[in-house]
Amino acid sequence: MYIIGVTGGSGSGKTTFTEKVLSQVNHKEVGVLHQDSYYLPRHPARLKIGNEPNFDHPDAFDWVLFRAHLAQLRAGKKVASPVYDYHASRRTSKTKMIGPCKVLIVEGIFTLWDEPIRNLMDLKFYLQVDSDIRFIRRLFRDLKDRSRTLDDIIRQYYEAVRPMHQLYLEPTKQYADIIVGEETDSAANMLSGMIKQRLYETKA
């Protein structure tokens, strides 16, 4: 299996970028694993900022399960990935079957943070987008899709999202093989071409 990591700050367009690539390749042997699905079932109390959960800290994720599932997928097996409910801010009892597949895209804010997971990846992308653009995208997304209020979004951004980005996420850029700026369409075209070539070679 060929594993591709896609990361970047909240609102950098990771999911949109991944969806562009998937739509261009359009192949059943290409899977995607969303790191958001691997938030811990119970948020650690020590990570809370005031009474609010801090979802932008690395320790908010279930790394044990995430590592295990990636290892199983790389070994050619299938996994039952958790399903996360953004409205309720918790993991549901549902699962989604992923794999086996020849190419896997792993996307999330901390896909390059954990060394064992980085070592499983063959190609790593970092989407570098200005903070003001990321904030505006996050603002519209959370208002529209996640039932958040304007005050909640702004408070969470300044208390958790921004400082966690600077402390934990920004440094992971050093591990990326390719850093993508505003030209995400060109990068998606390039990556989809690489995946098609990879699928062709494995078929031959």
Order of alpha helices (4+ residues) and beta strands (2+ residues): beta-alpha-beta-alpha-beta-beta-beta-alpha-beta-alpha-alpha-beta-alpha
